[in-house]
Amino acid sequence: METNGTAPEPLAQAPLVVPPSRVLDAKAALALNVHASPGVYALLLGSGISMASGVKTGWGIVEDLVGRVAAMQDPDDPGAAEKAVADPAGWWAQHYDDALGYSGLLSAVAPTAAARQAQLARYFQPQEDDEPGAKGPTPAHHAIAQLVKRGSIRVILTTNFDRLTERALEEAGFSPQVISRPTQIAGMMPLPHAPVTVIKLHGDYADLDQLNTVDELETYNPAQQELLKRVLDEYGLIICGWSADWDTALVRALEGVRPRRYPMFWSTFSTLGEAAKNLTSQHNAAVIQGMTADELFTDLQQRVEALDRMAAPPLTRDMAVNRLKRALPDPVRRIEASDLVHRTVTDILDRTAAASRPLTGPVLDESVRGYRADCDVLLHLLAHGVFHDDGTHDELWLRAVERLIRMRSSFSGSFNEALEALRHYPALLATWTMGITAVIARREEFLATILAQPRWTTLWGGNQTQPPAIYLNPVRVLAADLSSVMPPPEGQRWRFPQSHLLRRETREPLQAIEPDDTAYQTACTRFEFLASLIAMDNDAQNPGLPWIGEFVNDAHWEYNTSVANTIKEELTASWPLLQGGAFGGDLERAKTAYERLTQWRAQNPSLHW
């Protein structure tokens, strides 16, 4: 076809329609971009992120203060405050010559710094009549802090006056660089060098030079405008809780940014206004609709962590132990230690649910070995954790056992109660490991805790709430025949099969803690003796059954240096178990338990020699 030297007219084409199933979800795209480019995305947070906490916006404070002024000015009119709040600017113009603004209003109401702090406290700090958790960081703030912790976010722009973002960061172990006044910009640490920088575009609630009214929001200080321009130019942007309806200077700053290096994501719970629509169109932003700030950032955190798990190599036992050792002494990494133990327990529960551990017939040994294999990493973590901990993380170790005991239903009474009790074997392994470690580390006050908490309620045969010293007694948990699991030497039998099994199965996790076998066995014997004393306490539910093991032998009773005589001499008011709360801290109860254990042994001579 001839063209007479000109380009042909392009053929009309129908717009490309991508099937909905082929469109990448905006939330998934956000997570993929944040994960792939740590530190590249900045946040722009508006008042919507703090609404769930009950903190008022700057204009909300102005409305409330105007209402208070109106009520004081005309105390005889019960509706004065309500009228003023309905039209604060109009009411103020009728009564005062100055323009209504946060700064001028606050100066008029509270002329001194101390008075201003008192006035503002009710808006930003929890009060006695507030709901629990009010005016505190929301799940969104905490999720942001975790994203900062992993390096995903390093710059946060906010129009909010509150300090919820800073508080969440501090609780996560960060001391953020906060820029709330233009005068701070010249001396600030460069953005790439600071772990996290919070830029409060409209000021802090304690400052009088806040930007709040429409006129105040028309322009920014030149230094502030230059810093904002740099952030908008160099970083990707995630916008949440900001409407763009009133912040004229900020809207203009976004309009003046050249085509973006990195995508923009804009999350809104409701419909976007005209200004926001124009900005999203200009920057080809991905819009995430219908999510609250809490939902957005907790979802983002979970997705990024899921990508972390996919990218990270499988966590080996040694890697887990080394990571825990590094985290224990560092307050900043406390959450990391908690997450590590929590994930390990979750893996146990998931594997157990998937495997449906058999509890019948000849496959009993498969269940016992399976449970031990499932718990291997956890036992190493507990051994090293309790040994190196100073008590700071005791709740973490207890929480692990608390989750494990739920593997066994409170509704007992199965066709084979002995096999059903085996579901407590992982919890017993964990408690035994911690108990032996506590003896070796001379942290026996902790024994009082792990043998008293967490309690377990069985609903079979009447409600019975029992401490671990009762329901985790090895004789109860491992009541089934163990001959196939741990065959004795030919022609012999085990007198204490449960004790032998536990000593064998936890030796390897404790090898690095106590390499000497004799010392390890001694620690096991002492732990069984102490656990038995607590089990024999007259305040325990169904007392009377000790943790039968080597300690019942004559060698551990009939010499001056034997375990029994040593513990008897230790029974004073300063005994670590009493200090830890065992026996209700009552020395006489401890002595009574000792006598009951002595009597039980005397009544069962066939068990010892």
C-alpha positions as CSV (number, residue, x, y, z in Angstrom):
1,M,0.0,0.0,0.0
2,E,1.4,3.4,-1.0
3,T,1.8,5.9,1.8
4,N,2.9,9.0,-0.2
5,G,5.9,9.3,2.0
6,T,4.0,9.5,5.2
7,A,3.6,7.0,8.0
8,P,0.5,4.8,7.7
9,E,-2.4,5.5,10.0
10,P,-2.2,3.0,12.9
11,L,-4.8,0.4,13.0
12,A,-7.4,0.9,15.7
13,Q,-6.9,-1.6,18.5
14,A,-9.3,-2.6,21.3
15,P,-7.9,-1.8,24.8
16,L,-6.1,-4.8,26.4
17,V,-8.3,-6.4,28.9
18,V,-6.5,-8.5,31.5
19,P,-8.6,-11.2,33.1
20,P,-9.1,-10.4,36.8
21,S,-7.4,-13.7,37.8
22,R,-4.2,-12.5,36.1
23,V,-4.0,-9.2,37.9
24,L,-1.6,-9.2,40.8
25,D,-3.3,-8.2,44.0
26,A,-2.1,-4.7,45.2
27,K,-1.4,-6.1,48.7
28,A,0.8,-8.8,47.2
29,A,2.6,-6.3,44.9
30,L,3.2,-4.1,47.9
31,A,4.8,-6.9,49.9
32,L,6.9,-8.1,47.0
33,N,8.2,-4.6,46.4
34,V,8.9,-3.9,50.1
35,H,10.7,-7.2,50.5
36,A,12.8,-6.8,47.4
37,S,13.9,-3.3,48.2
38,P,14.5,-2.9,52.0
39,G,14.8,0.7,53.1
40,V,13.6,2.1,49.7
41,Y,10.0,2.8,50.7
42,A,8.9,5.6,53.0
43,L,5.6,5.8,54.8
44,L,3.2,8.8,54.7
45,L,0.8,8.4,57.6
46,G,-2.2,10.5,58.3
47,S,-4.7,10.7,61.2
48,G,-6.4,7.5,60.1
49,I,-3.6,5.4,61.5
50,S,-4.2,6.7,65.0
51,M,-8.0,6.7,65.1
52,A,-8.2,3.2,66.6
53,S,-6.2,4.4,69.6
54,G,-8.7,7.1,70.5
55,V,-6.2,10.0,69.9
56,K,-7.8,13.1,68.4
57,T,-6.5,14.8,65.3
58,G,-5.2,18.4,65.7
59,W,-8.5,19.8,64.4
60,G,-10.3,17.5,66.8
61,I,-8.4,19.1,69.7
62,V,-9.3,22.6,68.4
63,E,-13.0,21.7,68.3
64,D,-12.9,20.3,71.8
65,L,-10.9,23.3,73.2
66,V,-13.3,25.8,71.5
67,G,-16.2,23.8,73.1
68,R,-14.6,24.1,76.5
69,V,-14.0,27.9,76.0
70,A,-17.6,28.3,75.0
71,A,-18.8,26.4,78.0
72,M,-16.7,28.5,80.4
73,Q,-17.7,31.8,78.7
74,D,-21.4,31.0,78.9
75,P,-21.9,28.6,81.8
76,D,-25.7,29.2,81.9
77,D,-26.2,27.9,78.4
78,P,-26.0,24.1,78.4
79,G,-25.8,24.0,74.7
80,A,-23.0,26.5,74.3
81,A,-20.2,23.9,73.9
82,E,-22.2,21.9,71.4
83,K,-22.9,24.9,69.2
84,A,-19.3,26.0,69.3
85,V,-18.0,22.5,68.3
86,A,-20.5,22.4,65.4
87,D,-18.9,25.6,63.9
88,P,-15.7,26.3,65.8
89,A,-14.3,28.9,63.3
90,G,-17.6,30.7,63.1
91,W,-18.0,30.8,66.9
92,W,-14.4,32.0,67.4
93,A,-14.8,34.8,64.8
94,Q,-17.9,36.1,66.7
95,H,-16.1,36.3,70.0
96,Y,-12.4,36.9,69.2
97,D,-10.4,39.1,66.8
98,D,-7.6,36.7,66.3
99,A,-7.9,33.9,63.6
100,L,-8.7,30.5,65.0
101,G,-5.6,28.2,65.1
102,Y,-4.2,25.5,67.2
103,S,-1.2,27.7,68.4
104,G,-3.2,30.8,69.2
105,L,-6.0,28.9,70.8
106,L,-3.7,26.9,73.0
107,S,-1.8,30.0,74.1
108,A,-5.0,31.7,75.1
109,V,-6.3,28.7,77.1
110,A,-2.9,27.8,78.7
111,P,-0.4,30.7,78.6
112,T,2.5,28.8,80.2
113,A,4.3,25.7,79.1
114,A,3.2,23.7,82.2
115,A,-0.4,24.7,81.7
116,R,-0.2,23.7,78.0
117,Q,1.2,20.3,79.0
118,A,-1.7,19.8,81.4
119,Q,-4.2,20.7,78.8
120,L,-2.7,18.4,76.2
121,A,-2.2,15.4,78.4
122,R,-5.9,14.4,78.2
123,Y,-5.7,14.2,74.5
124,F,-2.5,12.2,74.1
125,Q,-1.9,10.3,77.3
126,P,-4.1,7.6,78.8
127,Q,-6.5,8.9,81.5
128,E,-8.1,7.0,84.4
129,D,-11.5,7.0,82.7
130,D,-10.1,5.7,79.3
131,E,-10.7,2.2,78.1
132,P,-7.7,-0.2,78.6
133,G,-5.2,0.3,75.9
134,A,-6.6,3.7,74.8
135,K,-4.2,6.3,73.4
136,G,-1.5,3.7,73.0
137,P,0.2,2.3,69.9
138,T,-2.2,0.4,67.7
139,P,-1.5,-2.9,65.9
140,A,-0.6,-0.8,62.9
141,H,2.1,1.1,64.8
142,H,3.5,-2.1,66.2
143,A,3.6,-3.7,62.7
144,I,5.4,-0.7,61.4
145,A,7.9,-1.0,64.2
146,Q,8.6,-4.6,63.1
147,L,9.0,-3.6,59.5
148,V,11.6,-1.0,60.7
149,K,13.3,-3.7,62.8
150,R,13.8,-5.9,59.7
151,G,15.1,-2.9,57.7
152,S,12.1,-2.6,55.4
153,I,11.2,1.0,56.4
154,R,13.6,3.7,57.4
155,V,11.7,6.9,56.8
156,I,8.3,7.8,58.1
157,L,6.4,11.0,57.2
158,T,3.4,11.8,59.3
159,T,0.9,14.6,59.6
160,N,0.0,13.5,63.1
161,F,0.9,15.3,66.3
162,D,0.8,12.2,68.5
163,R,3.8,10.1,69.5
164,L,2.3,6.7,68.9
165,T,4.8,5.9,66.1
166,E,7.7,6.8,68.3
167,R,6.4,4.8,71.3
168,A,6.0,1.7,69.1
169,L,9.5,2.1,67.8
170,E,10.9,2.5,71.3
171,E,9.1,-0.6,72.5
172,A,10.7,-2.5,69.7
173,G,14.1,-1.3,70.8
174,F,14.7,1.7,68.5
175,S,15.4,5.3,69.4
176,P,14.1,7.1,66.3
177,Q,15.4,10.3,64.9
178,V,12.4,12.7,65.2
179,I,12.2,15.9,63.1
180,S,9.2,17.9,64.3
181,R,10.5,21.5,63.8
182,P,12.3,23.0,60.8
183,T,15.2,24.1,63.0
184,Q,16.1,20.5,63.6
185,I,16.7,19.8,59.9
186,A,20.2,21.4,59.6
187,G,21.7,19.2,62.3
188,M,19.9,15.9,61.5
189,M,21.7,12.7,60.7
190,P,21.5,12.0,56.9
191,L,18.5,9.8,56.2
192,P,20.5,6.8,54.8
193,H,22.6,6.8,58.0
194,A,19.8,6.8,60.6
195,P,18.2,3.5,61.5
196,V,14.8,5.2,61.3
197,T,13.7,8.9,60.9
198,V,10.2,10.1,61.8
199,I,9.4,13.5,60.1
200,K,6.5,15.1,61.7
201,L,5.4,17.5,59.0
202,H,2.8,19.4,61.1
203,G,4.7,19.3,64.4
204,D,4.5,17.6,67.7
205,Y,1.6,18.0,70.1
206,A,3.9,19.6,72.7
207,D,5.0,22.3,70.2
208,L,3.2,25.6,69.8
209,D,4.2,26.1,66.1
210,Q,2.0,23.3,64.8
211,L,0.4,23.5,61.4
212,N,-3.3,22.9,61.8
213,T,-5.7,25.3,60.1
214,V,-6.3,25.6,56.4
215,D,-4.2,28.7,56.2
216,E,-1.3,27.2,58.2
217,L,-1.3,24.2,55.9
218,E,-0.9,26.3,52.7
219,T,2.9,26.4,52.9
220,Y,5.9,24.7,54.5
221,N,9.1,26.2,55.8
222,P,11.8,26.2,53.0
223,A,14.0,23.8,54.9
224,Q,11.1,21.5,55.6
225,Q,10.0,21.7,51.9
226,E,13.4,20.8,50.7
227,L,13.6,17.7,53.0
228,L,10.1,16.6,51.9
229,K,11.0,17.0,48.3
230,R,14.1,14.8,48.8
231,V,12.1,12.1,50.4
232,L,9.3,12.2,47.7
233,D,11.9,12.1,45.0
234,E,14.2,9.4,46.3
235,Y,11.9,6.9,48.1
236,G,8.9,4.8,47.1
237,L,5.8,5.9,49.0
238,I,3.2,4.0,51.0
239,I,0.3,6.3,52.0
240,C,-2.2,5.3,54.7
241,G,-4.7,7.2,56.7
242,W,-4.3,10.5,54.8
243,S,-7.1,12.0,52.8
244,A,-5.3,14.9,50.9
245,D,-8.3,17.1,51.5
246,W,-6.8,19.7,53.7
247,D,-3.0,19.6,53.5
248,T,-2.5,21.9,50.6
249,A,1.3,22.2,50.9
250,L,1.7,18.5,51.0
251,V,-0.6,18.0,48.0
252,R,1.5,20.5,46.1
253,A,4.7,18.8,47.0
254,L,3.4,15.5,45.7
255,E,2.1,17.2,42.5
256,G,5.5,18.7,41.9
257,V,7.4,15.4,42.1
258,R,8.8,14.2,38.7
259,P,7.9,10.6,37.5
260,R,8.6,8.3,40.4
261,R,11.6,6.1,40.6
262,Y,9.6,3.6,42.8
263,P,5.9,2.8,42.8
264,M,3.4,4.6,45.0
265,F,0.9,2.6,47.1
266,W,-2.2,4.3,48.5
267,S,-4.4,2.6,51.1
268,T,-7.8,4.0,51.9
269,F,-10.7,2.6,54.0
270,S,-13.3,4.8,52.2
271,T,-13.7,6.4,48.8
272,L,-10.8,8.7,47.7
273,G,-11.5,12.4,47.4
274,E,-10.8,14.5,44.3
275,A,-7.3,15.6,45.4
276,A,-6.4,12.0,46.2
277,K,-7.8,10.7,42.9
278,N,-5.7,13.2,41.0
279,L,-2.5,12.3,42.8
280,T,-3.1,8.5,42.4
281,S,-3.7,9.1,38.7
282,Q,-0.7,11.4,38.3
283,H,1.7,8.8,39.9
284,N,-0.1,5.7,38.6
285,A,-0.4,4.6,42.2
286,A,-1.7,1.2,43.2
287,V,-4.8,1.8,45.4
288,I,-5.7,-0.6,48.2
289,Q,-9.2,0.0,49.3
290,G,-11.3,-1.2,52.2
291,M,-8.6,-1.9,54.7
292,T,-8.0,-0.2,58.0
293,A,-4.5,0.9,59.0
294,D,-4.3,-2.0,61.4
295,E,-5.3,-4.5,58.7
296,L,-2.9,-3.0,56.1
297,F,0.3,-3.0,58.1
298,T,-0.3,-6.3,60.0
299,D,-1.1,-7.9,56.6
300,L,2.1,-6.3,55.1
301,Q,4.2,-7.5,58.0
302,Q,2.9,-11.1,57.7
303,R,3.5,-11.2,54.0
304,V,7.0,-9.8,54.2
305,E,7.8,-12.4,57.0
306,A,6.4,-15.1,54.8
307,L,8.8,-14.0,52.0
308,D,11.6,-14.0,54.5
309,R,10.9,-17.6,55.4
310,M,10.9,-18.6,51.8
311,A,14.1,-16.8,51.1
312,A,15.9,-18.0,54.3
313,P,17.6,-21.4,54.4
314,P,16.0,-24.0,56.7
315,L,16.9,-23.1,60.3
316,T,19.1,-25.9,61.6
317,R,19.3,-26.8,65.2
318,D,22.7,-25.2,65.7
319,M,21.6,-22.1,63.8
320,A,18.6,-21.8,66.1
321,V,20.8,-22.2,69.3
322,N,23.3,-19.6,68.1
323,R,20.6,-17.2,67.2
324,L,19.0,-17.6,70.6
325,K,22.4,-17.1,72.4
326,R,22.9,-13.8,70.5
327,A,19.4,-12.6,71.3
328,L,19.2,-13.4,75.0
329,P,21.5,-10.7,76.4
330,D,20.3,-8.0,74.0
331,P,17.1,-6.2,75.1
332,V,16.6,-5.0,71.6
333,R,16.4,-8.6,70.3
334,R,14.0,-9.8,73.0
335,I,11.2,-10.2,70.4
336,E,13.5,-12.2,68.1
337,A,14.1,-14.7,70.9
338,S,10.4,-15.0,71.6
339,D,9.6,-15.4,67.9
340,L,12.3,-18.1,67.6
341,V,10.9,-20.2,70.4
342,H,7.3,-19.6,69.4
343,R,8.0,-20.7,65.8
344,T,9.7,-23.8,67.0
345,V,6.7,-24.8,69.2
346,T,4.4,-24.1,66.3
347,D,6.4,-26.4,64.1
348,I,6.0,-29.2,66.7
349,L,2.2,-28.6,66.9
350,D,1.9,-28.5,63.1
351,R,3.9,-31.7,62.6
352,T,2.0,-33.5,65.4
353,A,-1.4,-32.5,63.8
354,A,-0.2,-33.6,60.4
355,A,1.2,-36.9,61.6
356,S,-1.7,-37.8,63.9
357,R,0.7,-39.6,66.1
358,P,-0.6,-43.2,66.6
359,L,-1.3,-44.2,70.1
360,T,-2.3,-47.8,69.8
361,G,-0.8,-51.2,69.7
362,P,2.6,-52.0,68.3
363,V,3.2,-48.5,66.9
364,L,3.5,-47.0,70.4
365,D,7.3,-46.8,69.9
366,E,6.8,-44.8,66.7
367,S,4.8,-42.3,68.6
368,V,7.5,-42.0,71.4
369,R,10.3,-41.6,68.9
370,G,8.3,-39.3,66.7
371,Y,7.5,-36.9,69.6
372,R,11.2,-36.9,70.5
373,A,12.3,-36.1,67.0
374,D,9.7,-33.3,66.7
375,C,11.0,-31.7,69.9
376,D,14.7,-31.9,69.1
377,V,15.3,-28.2,68.2
378,L,13.1,-27.0,71.1
379,L,14.9,-29.1,73.7
380,H,18.2,-27.6,72.6
381,L,16.8,-24.1,72.7
382,L,15.3,-24.6,76.2
383,A,18.6,-26.1,77.6
384,H,20.7,-23.2,76.3
385,G,18.0,-20.7,77.0
386,V,17.5,-21.6,80.7
387,F,21.2,-22.0,81.3
388,H,22.2,-18.7,79.9
389,D,19.2,-16.7,81.0
390,D,19.1,-14.6,84.2
391,G,15.4,-15.0,84.6
392,T,14.4,-12.3,82.1
393,H,12.9,-14.8,79.7
394,D,11.3,-17.2,82.2
395,E,7.8,-16.4,80.8
396,L,9.0,-17.4,77.4
397,W,10.1,-20.9,78.5
398,L,6.9,-21.4,80.4
399,R,4.8,-20.3,77.4
400,A,6.4,-23.1,75.3
401,V,5.2,-25.7,77.8
402,E,1.8,-24.1,78.1
403,R,1.2,-24.5,74.4
404,L,2.5,-28.1,74.4
405,I,0.2,-29.3,77.1
406,R,-2.8,-28.4,75.0
407,M,-1.9,-31.4,72.7
408,R,-3.8,-33.5,75.2
409,S,-7.5,-32.8,75.5
410,S,-8.9,-31.9,79.0
411,F,-11.7,-34.4,78.2
412,S,-9.8,-37.5,79.1
413,G,-11.4,-40.9,79.5
414,S,-10.4,-42.4,76.2
415,F,-10.6,-46.1,75.5
416,N,-7.0,-46.2,76.6
417,E,-6.1,-43.5,79.1
418,A,-2.5,-44.6,79.3
419,L,-1.9,-44.0,75.6
420,E,-3.9,-40.8,75.6
421,A,-1.6,-39.5,78.4
422,L,1.3,-39.9,76.0
423,R,0.2,-36.7,74.3
424,H,1.8,-34.9,77.2
425,Y,5.2,-36.4,76.4
426,P,6.5,-33.3,74.5
427,A,5.6,-31.1,77.5
428,L,7.3,-33.6,79.8
429,L,10.5,-33.6,77.6
430,A,10.5,-29.8,77.7
431,T,9.9,-29.6,81.5
432,W,12.5,-32.3,82.2
433,T,15.1,-30.5,80.1
434,M,14.5,-27.2,81.8
435,G,14.5,-28.8,85.2
436,I,17.8,-30.6,84.7
437,T,19.3,-27.3,83.3
438,A,18.0,-25.3,86.3
439,V,19.8,-27.7,88.6
440,I,23.0,-27.6,86.7
441,A,22.8,-23.7,86.4
442,R,21.9,-23.4,90.1
443,R,18.7,-21.8,89.3
444,E,16.5,-24.0,91.4
445,E,14.1,-21.2,92.3
446,F,13.0,-21.6,88.7
447,L,12.0,-25.2,89.5
448,A,9.3,-23.9,91.7
449,T,7.8,-22.2,88.7
450,I,8.1,-24.9,86.0
451,L,6.7,-27.5,88.4
452,A,3.8,-25.3,89.4
453,Q,2.9,-23.6,86.1
454,P,1.2,-23.9,83.8
455,R,-1.7,-25.7,85.4
456,W,-3.8,-28.2,83.5
457,T,-7.5,-29.0,84.0
458,T,-8.9,-32.5,83.4
459,L,-12.6,-32.6,83.0
460,W,-12.9,-36.4,83.2
461,G,-14.1,-37.6,86.6
462,G,-14.7,-34.1,87.9
463,N,-12.8,-30.8,87.4
464,Q,-9.2,-31.3,88.7
465,T,-6.7,-28.5,88.1
466,Q,-3.3,-29.9,88.5
467,P,0.3,-28.5,88.5
468,P,3.0,-30.0,86.2
469,A,4.4,-31.9,89.2
470,I,1.2,-34.0,89.1
471,Y,0.1,-34.2,85.5
472,L,3.6,-34.4,84.0
473,N,4.8,-37.1,86.4
474,P,6.7,-39.5,84.1
475,V,4.8,-42.5,85.6
476,R,1.5,-40.9,84.5
477,V,2.7,-39.7,81.0
478,L,4.7,-42.8,80.1
479,A,2.3,-45.3,81.7
480,A,2.3,-47.6,78.7
481,D,4.6,-50.5,78.2
482,L,8.0,-49.1,77.2
483,S,9.8,-52.4,76.5
484,S,9.6,-52.0,72.7
485,V,10.8,-48.4,72.9
486,M,13.8,-49.1,75.2
487,P,14.5,-52.8,75.5
488,P,16.5,-53.7,78.7
489,P,19.7,-55.8,78.5
490,E,19.0,-59.5,77.9
491,G,17.7,-61.3,80.9
492,Q,17.1,-58.1,82.8
493,R,14.3,-55.5,83.3
494,W,14.2,-51.8,84.0
495,R,13.1,-50.9,87.5
496,F,12.6,-47.2,86.4
497,P,11.9,-47.3,82.7
498,Q,10.4,-43.8,82.5
499,S,13.4,-42.3,84.3
500,H,15.9,-44.2,82.1
501,L,14.1,-43.1,78.9
502,L,14.0,-39.4,79.9
503,R,17.7,-39.5,80.9
504,R,18.6,-41.0,77.6
505,E,16.5,-38.8,75.4
506,T,17.6,-35.5,77.0
507,R,21.3,-36.3,77.3
508,E,22.2,-35.0,73.9
509,P,20.5,-31.6,74.2
510,L,22.3,-31.1,77.6
511,Q,25.7,-32.4,76.4
512,A,27.1,-28.9,75.8
513,I,25.7,-27.7,79.1
514,E,27.1,-30.5,81.2
515,P,29.6,-32.7,79.3
516,D,30.4,-34.9,82.3
517,D,28.1,-37.9,82.4
518,T,28.4,-38.4,86.2
519,A,27.4,-34.8,86.8
520,Y,24.5,-35.1,84.4
521,Q,23.2,-38.2,86.2
522,T,23.6,-36.5,89.5
523,A,21.6,-33.5,88.3
524,C,18.8,-35.9,87.0
525,T,18.6,-37.6,90.4
526,R,18.4,-34.3,92.3
527,F,15.7,-33.0,89.9
528,E,13.6,-36.2,90.3
529,F,13.9,-35.8,94.1
530,L,12.8,-32.2,94.1
531,A,10.0,-32.8,91.7
532,S,8.8,-35.6,93.9
533,L,8.8,-33.3,97.0
534,I,6.5,-30.9,95.2
535,A,4.3,-33.7,94.0
536,M,4.0,-34.9,97.6
537,D,3.0,-31.4,98.8
538,N,-0.4,-31.6,100.6
539,D,-1.7,-28.7,98.6
540,A,-1.3,-30.4,95.3
541,Q,-4.2,-32.0,93.5
542,N,-4.1,-35.8,93.9
543,P,-0.7,-35.8,95.8
544,G,1.1,-38.9,96.8
545,L,2.9,-40.2,93.7
546,P,6.6,-39.2,93.4
547,W,8.6,-39.0,90.1
548,I,10.0,-42.5,90.6
549,G,13.7,-42.8,89.6
550,E,17.2,-43.6,90.8
551,F,16.8,-41.3,93.8
552,V,14.8,-43.9,95.7
553,N,17.9,-46.2,95.9
554,D,19.7,-46.6,99.2
555,A,22.8,-44.9,97.9
556,H,20.9,-41.7,97.7
557,W,19.5,-41.9,101.2
558,E,21.9,-43.6,103.6
559,Y,25.0,-41.5,103.5
560,N,25.7,-38.1,105.0
561,T,26.5,-36.7,101.5
562,S,23.5,-38.4,99.9
563,V,21.0,-36.4,97.9
564,A,18.3,-37.1,100.5
565,N,20.4,-35.9,103.5
566,T,21.8,-32.9,101.5
567,I,18.3,-31.7,100.6
568,K,17.1,-32.3,104.2
569,E,19.8,-30.0,105.5
570,E,18.9,-27.4,102.9
571,L,15.3,-27.1,104.2
572,T,15.5,-23.6,105.7
573,A,13.6,-20.4,105.0
574,S,16.2,-19.4,102.4
575,W,15.9,-22.6,100.4
576,P,15.7,-21.6,96.7
577,L,12.5,-23.5,96.0
578,L,10.7,-21.7,98.9
579,Q,12.0,-18.4,97.6
580,G,10.6,-19.4,94.2
581,G,7.1,-20.0,95.7
582,A,7.1,-23.8,96.1
583,F,5.0,-25.1,99.0
584,G,3.4,-21.6,99.2
585,G,6.7,-20.4,100.6
586,D,5.9,-22.3,103.8
587,L,8.9,-24.2,105.3
588,E,6.7,-26.5,107.4
589,R,4.8,-27.6,104.3
590,A,8.1,-28.4,102.6
591,K,9.2,-30.5,105.6
592,T,5.9,-32.3,105.6
593,A,6.3,-33.2,101.9
594,Y,9.8,-34.5,102.8
595,E,8.4,-36.7,105.5
596,R,5.6,-38.0,103.2
597,L,8.2,-38.9,100.6
598,T,10.3,-40.7,103.2
599,Q,7.2,-42.7,104.3
600,W,6.3,-43.6,100.7
601,R,9.8,-44.9,100.2
602,A,9.7,-47.0,103.4
603,Q,6.4,-48.5,102.3
604,N,7.8,-49.5,98.9
605,P,11.0,-51.4,99.7
606,S,10.9,-53.5,96.5
607,L,11.7,-50.4,94.5
608,H,15.1,-49.8,96.0
609,W,18.2,-51.5,97.4
